[in-house]
Structures are given as C-alpha cells and as structure tokens.
Amino acid sequence: MSYESQSQTNSTVGMQYQGLLALVLFSFITTVPCCVFLFINGTMLFTLRTKTVFLETSRYVLLFNLLFADTVQMALSQLLYMLSACRIWLTYPVCGVLVMLLDLSNVISPLTLVVMSLERFVAVCYPLRHSTIITIRNTELSIFVVWTISSLNVLTTVILFLDFPFEDLESLQMKDFCARENMFFGPISGVYDEAFTYSLFVSAGVVVTSSYIGVIIAARSASTNKASTQKARNTLLLHLVQLGLSLSSTIYNPLVMAIYKVLDRVTFLQIQIFLYLCFIIFPKCLSSLIYGIRDQTIRPILVYNLCCQLRGSLSHPVVPAKAKI
C-alpha cells in the first residue's frame, strides 16, 4: 500500500510540475511579443508627439487616438490573461473596472477607423475641399464624439451591472477568472451588448466599405491623382482588415469560456495561447506595423526613436570635439 501511495504521490507531483512548466512556458510566449509590441506602440505614440507635422495633420492625430486605444486594450488584455493563467481571482468591483476599461478601448478602435476612412475618402474624392472639411478642430471634435459614444456605452453597461443584488452574495470574491462572461450581467445586459456590438461593426463596415467603393470609382476619373488614389485604396482595404480583426476579438472570451469547461488545464492553456495571439495580440499590433512601415514620414523617425536615438547614426552624426574650430 505504501508503494502505491508513493506512486500516486509521484504522479500527482509530476502532473503539477508539468502544469507549472506549461504555465511558465505559455506565459513567456505571450508576454514577450506583447511587451515587444507595447514598446513599439509606445514609441509610435511618442513619435507622433515629437513633430509639428504630426500634431497639425488630421490623419496623424487620428492615428494617435487609434494607437492609444489599441495599446490600452493590449495591456489590459495581457494583464487579464496573466491573472487567469496564474489562477488569481479578483473581486467583482475590481474586475468590473478592468472589463469596463477594456470595453471603452474596444469601442474606440472601430469608431476611429471609421473616421480615418472618411478622411481618406474626402482626401481622394474632394481634394479641393479637404483642407476646409478635415481641419484639426473638426478632427478633435470627431475624436470627442468617438470617446463620448464609447463612454456612454460603458455607462449603460455599468448601470445594468449595478442592478444585480450584490447583497445576496456571500462574498464579492470571484470564483473564476476575470472576464465579461463571468460577471453578473442580466439578460437585458446581454441583449444590449449584442445589439450594440452588431450595430457598431455593421455600421462601421458599411462606412469603410462605402468609402473604399467611392475611392475605386474616383480612381476611374481622369482628373484624379492615380498614385494618391491607389495609396488611399490600399489604406482603406487595410482598415477593412483591421475592422474584421477587431470583430474577431469579440468572440475570444466566449470561445475561451466554452473550451475552459470541457478541457483539462494544460490542454486549455495550449489552445488559449494560440487563440490569444491570433485574436488579441496580432490585431492590436497591426496599426503600428502598417503605419510604421508604410508611412514615409513616420518610418525614419520611428526607426530613429526605436534605436534609442544613437549618436552614431548616419542621420545625426556627432562632430568630435577636437575637430571644432
């Protein structure tokens, strides 16, 4: 009996060791790329505040807003992922704050893509009126509207969440990992969330697609700048891809919840890491990659900042002190 007991103990310790090893490995796989892209996004945000041309051009102001929302969402998503992987259960109020901040940034991204698509549409189809329509003041107003819509959505969700009778709970401590699906949202909240999400992405998809079609039609005009039109069309196509990836991130939590209930922990972590990288990390780093590589104005400054502004760079050579006259 003692031999069987010792064998069972060794088997249990071995399973726990494998689970811990898998947890460390998977956490490393997600944390490293997330930190890399957070660094790139942070450098992009810094770059967009270093030059006057970025501060006085509408599309760069909109890009800053998009990158800021994506960066916040990536950081919060990684935080919640690490908490769930380490089985750290939060209280309902703390989890509620994190989920609401995540919802806020999640709505800002597609709405900003809509405004950016309209800006490209006006630039191509109405080039003579672009400077009067797309002004910094109008851009700031559109960003204010984007944040207002997103904030109203969060406020509505909070009001629906507060209707739950928390006094009936034995404790405010959660018994599962922090996710929207594990919060106490009633059926009305579920219907509202689905209706808002579907309305948001359908309307955003219609606007971006309509802008893309308008640019294609303008490309057939003999008076249109072909190179500018081609660049705008590619940009709008990338906006459609970004919008689709943003939509895919909304199915991450329900999919993870369904898998969590039917699989063991090690297998669940293996599948979760793949879904997390595809649905959360990759879509949120796309903006920095697209604009950091494609935009001729941002790229040299971004590369310079990423290299920590080394003094020995070719663009800014340092003159030795003894060579001075």
N, C-alpha and C positions, 0 to 999 in steps of 0.2 A: 504493500500500500504506500509505503514511503517513497518507493521508486516511481510509482505512478504519480504521486503528488508532486515529486520533484520534476518529472517530465512535464506535467501541466503548468508548473510554475515557470519552467524554462520557455515553454511555448508561449505563455502569456507575455513574458518579458521580451521575447523575440518579436512578437506582434507589436508590442508597444514601441520597441526600438525601431521597427520598420515604419510604423506610423509617424514617429518623431523625425526619422530621417527623411521621409517623404514630405513632411510639413516644412522642414528646413529647406529642402531642395526646391519645392514649389514656391515657397516664399521668396527665395533668391531669384528664381526665374521671373517672377512678376515684379519684384522690387527694382531690380537692375534696369530693365527697359523703362519702367515708369519713372525712375529717378533721372535717367538719361533724357527722356522727352520733357520732363518737368524742367530740367536745366535748359534745354533748347527753347522751350516755350518762354521760360523766364528771361532768357537772353533776347528773344524776339520782342517781348514786351518792353524790355529796357531799350532795345534798339529803336522801337517805334516812338520813344520819348526823348531821343537824343538829337534829332534833326528837325529843323523848322519845316522841311518839306513833308515830313510825316505828320506833324501837328496841324498843318494847314491844308492837307489833302483829304477829301472825304473818305475815299476808299481805304486809306491807311487808318483813319480814325475808326471806321467800322471794323477793320481787321483787328485792331487792338481790342475792341469790345468782344469780338468772336474768340480771340485767343485767351482773353481773360476768363471768359465763361468756360471754355474748354479746359483751361489749366485748373480752375477751381474744381470742376467736375472730376478731372483725373485724380487730383489729390484726395478728394473726399472718397472716391470710389476705391482707391488703393487703401485708404485708412479703414474703410468698412470691410474690405476684403481681408486685410490682415487681422482685424478683430474676429471675423468669422472663422478664419483658418486657425487662429490660436484659441478658439472657443472662449472668447471673452464676451460675456453677455452684458449689455448696457442696461440702464434703466429706460423706461418708456419716454420720459421727458428728454433725456439726452439723445436717444435715438431719433426722437421726433424732430429735434433741432437739426441733426445731421441730414435726415431724409428731406426736410423742407429746403435746406440749402442746396441739396443735390437736385431737387425738383426745380428750384429757381434757376440754376445754371443750365439745366437740361432744356428749359423752355427758351432761354435767351439765345442759344446757339441757332436753332432753326429760324427764329424770327430775324436774327441778324443776317443770316444767309439770304432771306427774302429781300431785305433792304439792300444788300450788296448786289443781288441780281437786278433789282430795279435800277440801281445806279449804273450798272454796265449797260442796261437796256437804253437808258436815256443817253448815255455817252455815245452809243453807236447810232441809234435811230434819230436822236435830236441833238446832234453835236453843237449846233449854234445856240441852243438854249440850255446846254448842260451847265454852263457857268452860272446861270441865273437860277436854275432849279436846284442843282446839287451844290448848295453852299454849306459852309461849316455850321452856320446856325440851324439850317434845316436838318443837317446830319445829327447834330446834338439833340434836336427835337425828336427825330426818329429813334435815337437811342433811348431817350427818356420814355417814349411810348413803349418801346420793347421792354424796358425794365418795369414799367407800370403794369403792362399785361401780365408779365411773369409774376410780379409781386401780388397782383390780385388773385391769380390762380393759387399761389401759396396761401394767401389769407383765407380764401374759400376752403381750402383743404384743412387748414388749422381749425376753422370754425366747425367743420363737420367732424373733425377728430375730437374736439372738446365735448361733443355731445355724448361721448361714451361715459358710462357711470364708473369712473375710476374708484369710487369709494367701495365698490363691491369687490375689488381685487384684494387679495391677501397681501400682496407686495407689488411695488412698482418695478421690481426687478424682472427683466425679460427672461424667458425660459428658452429662447432660441436666439440665433444671430440677428443682428440689426439689419432689417430690410423693410421696405414698404409693405410687403406682403405679410410680415409678422406684426405689424401694428394693428391696433383695434379700429379699423375703419369699417363703418356700417355699409349696408347695401347701397344706400344713397351715394355715399362717397365713391364706391366702386363704379357706379353708373356715371357719376360726374367725371371721374378720372378718365374713363374710357371715351366718353363723349368729347372731352376737351382734347385728349391726345389725338383721336381720329380727326377732329376738326382742324387741329393745328397742322398736322402733317399733310392732310388733303389740301387745305388752303395754301400751305407753303409749296407743296408740289405743283399745284396749278399755277401759282405765280411764277415760280422758277421755270417751269416748262413753257409757259406763255412767253416769258422773256427770251428763252432760248429760240423759240419759233420766230419771234419778232426779229431777232438778230439774224437768223437764217434768211428771212425774207429781205432784210436790209442788205444782206450780202449780195443779192442779185441785182441791186441797184448800181448803175454805172457810176453814180456820184459818190459812192461810199468808199472809204478807205479800206481796201481789201485786207491789208495786214492787220489793221486795228480790229476789223470785224472778225477775222479768223481768231485773233487772240481773245476777244471777248466771248466768242462762241465756245472756245475751249475752256475758258474760265467758268462759264455758266454750266457747261457739262460737268465740270468738277464739282460745282455747287450741288448739282443733282446727285452726284455720287456721295458727297458729304451728307446730304439730307437723308439719303437712303441708309447710310451707315448710322446716322443718329436715330433713325426709326428702328433699326435692328437692335440698338442698345436697350430699347424699352422692353424687349422680350427676354432680356438676360435674367432678371430676378425671378419671373415665373418659371423659366426653364430650370434654373438652379434649384428652386424650391421643389419642383417635381422630381428632379434627379436625387436630391438630398433624402427624400423619403423612401427611396427604393434601393439605394446602393450603400455599400459599406463606406467607411470614411476614406480609406486610401484610394479606392476607385473613384469616389466622388471628387476628391481633390485633383486627381489626374484629369478628369473631364472638366472640372471647374476652371483649371488653369488655362485650358485651351479656349473655352468659351470666353473667359475674362480677357484674354489677349485679343481675341477676334472682335468682340462686341464693345469693349470698353477702352482698352489702351490704344489700339490701332486707329479707331475713328477720331480720337481726340488729339492724336499727333499728326493727323493728316494736314491740318491747316498750316502748321509751321513748316512742314515739308513742302507743301505746294507753293506757298508764297516765299519761303526762304530760298528755294531753288529757282523758281520761275521768274520772280520779280528782279529785274536788273538793278533797281535802285536799292532794294533791301539786301540782296545777296552779298555784295562786297563788305557792307557794314556789319552784317550778321557774322560773316566769316571772321572779320577782324575782331569782333567782340567775343566770339567763341574761342578764339586763340588768346584770350585774355590780354589783348592789345600789346603783344610782344614788341618791344622797342626795336628789335632787329628785323621787323617786317619790311618788305620792299616798298610798301606804300608810304611808310613813315620812317625813313632812315634817320638814324641818330648820328649827328656830326661829332666826332671826337673832340675833346676839349682842346688838345694841342693843335688842332687844325684851324681853330678860330683865329681870326686876325684881331 
